[in-house]
Amino acid sequence: MPNQDFKNAKKLPPYIFGQINSLKNEARSRGEDIIDFGMGNPDQPTPNIVVEKLVETVKNPVTHRYSQSAGLPKLRLAIKDWYLRKYNIQLDQDSEIVTCMGSKEGIAHLSLATLSQDDTVIVQSPTYPIHSYGVVIAGANLHSVSLKDDTDEFLKDVEEAINTSKTKPKMIIINFPSNPTTQSVSVNFFEKIINIGKKYDIWIIHDLAYADIVFDEYKAPSILEVDGAKDIAVEFFTLSKSYNMPGWRVGFCCGNKNLVQALTKIKSYMDYGTFTPIQVAAIKAINECDSEVSAIRDMYESRRNELCDGLNRIGWDVAKPLATMFVWAKIPEKYIKLGSLEFSKMLIKYAQVAVSPGAGFGEDGDEYVRFSLIENEQRIKQAVRGIKNFFSMEI
Ligand SMILES: Cc1ncc(COP(=O)(O)O)c(C=O)c1O
């Protein structure tokens, strides 16, 4: 038998969400109607003009050749215009922008391009798994810092982590509005973390996946709005959420030239870029779909209201998030000792509702479950009834 000591694969724990998925699938195969709030996988179609552009472009055989790993120049130009229009930020499309095959791929490869086993990286916790596991896969040391409601407290903890770390951290990875906690910040928070990065010479990586999924007049800032942020920071964005394009795999990374070029270089060895017709259609989305983005945001807002109002009505206190496609709900006192995995299993069994256990995003998440707003209002009402029924059971 060949050696099965697959070190990198072994570093990754079994995906906790896999257990919930199996239970969900088993229940569905028994004919149960499971309402699925599990994955952050948008359920609505991509805007029609984007699909049409793809269909038109794919008919041209020239587009069937290898594409460009760093992204078509016109796509990078569209991204440059997006930052200018949305945040009044100037970027150079040749040196400060690289596209990736979804931001998950980009984040993982940026870690691989820049980190080695002597490096330490500070990552907020709980968080979207690739923020931490990109670091683990790259063989670097992960130093998780718990998120706090008070962001100044969080920053204090980040500084403490820097000062007490055996080796000085090389990088800090953050994500606001945050998946899974939905925590949202003002530009003032970014100013403070950029100051910390500059004080200690540490790179800052920011994931802005939920830039457009914002409610109640909240506007999610870009870290690049901070003067001089480009000296030490990059930001990732994805078309997956804003444009209902999760399967298309288009994201980008912008900001500091050294980081962007490191990612560009490693990607040039690893891929030939997203299929050209997809990149061309992505240009259409970025340039011409602002009104579709507003409609997508409104849809999540109304689902958020339906779910939060419904849960609050049946005695499960949850706060309405200012952003993201999630509701991060503290497990009710009666069940909190079970932990998030067991509680999630009970929700499937007794309420026919699937959620993501908070522990899947880091130990700090174990008192929570995450609802993704990927079911419509009718189904949300049905889920709330199922949960109410479960809460009334003597188990
Ligand atoms: C915070 C965050 N970053 C990145 C991603 C991945 O997005 P993409 O589809 O661009 O890989 C997600 C997906 O859920 C996310 O929540």
Ligand as a Chemical Component Dictionary entry (heavy atoms), coordinates in Angstrom:
data_LIG
# 
_chem_comp.id                   LIG 
_chem_comp.type                 NON-POLYMER 
_chem_comp.pdbx_formal_charge   0 
_chem_comp.three_letter_code    LIG 
# 
loop_
_chem_comp_atom.comp_id 
_chem_comp_atom.atom_id 
_chem_comp_atom.alt_atom_id 
_chem_comp_atom.type_symbol 
_chem_comp_atom.charge 
_chem_comp_atom.model_Cartn_x 
_chem_comp_atom.model_Cartn_y 
_chem_comp_atom.model_Cartn_z 
_chem_comp_atom.pdbx_ordinal 
LIG C1 C1 C 0 -17.280 35.864 3.985  1  
LIG C2 C2 C 0 -17.230 35.056 2.738  2  
LIG N1 N1 N 0 -16.146 35.124 1.962  3  
LIG C3 C3 C 0 -16.049 34.419 0.832  4  
LIG C4 C4 C 0 -17.061 33.562 0.444  5  
LIG C5 C5 C 0 -16.863 32.745 -0.802 6  
LIG O1 O1 O 0 -17.353 33.384 -1.907 7  
LIG P1 P1 P 0 -16.999 32.880 -3.363 8  
LIG O2 O2 O 0 -18.243 32.283 -3.903 9  
LIG O3 O3 O 0 -16.584 34.111 -4.082 10 
LIG O4 O4 O 0 -15.873 31.904 -3.267 11 
LIG C6 C6 C 0 -18.199 33.439 1.223  12 
LIG C7 C7 C 0 -19.260 32.497 0.839  13 
LIG O5 O5 O 0 -20.161 32.182 1.552  14 
LIG C8 C8 C 0 -18.283 34.204 2.399  15 
LIG O6 O6 O 0 -19.346 34.127 3.192  16 
# 
loop_
_chem_comp_bond.comp_id 
_chem_comp_bond.atom_id_1 
_chem_comp_bond.atom_id_2 
_chem_comp_bond.value_order 
_chem_comp_bond.pdbx_ordinal 
LIG C1 C2 SING 1  
LIG C2 N1 SING 2  
LIG C2 C8 DOUB 3  
LIG N1 C3 DOUB 4  
LIG C3 C4 SING 5  
LIG C4 C5 SING 6  
LIG C4 C6 DOUB 7  
LIG C5 O1 SING 8  
LIG O1 P1 SING 9  
LIG P1 O2 DOUB 10 
LIG P1 O3 SING 11 
LIG P1 O4 SING 12 
LIG C6 C7 SING 13 
LIG C6 C8 SING 14 
LIG C7 O5 DOUB 15 
LIG C8 O6 SING 16 
# 
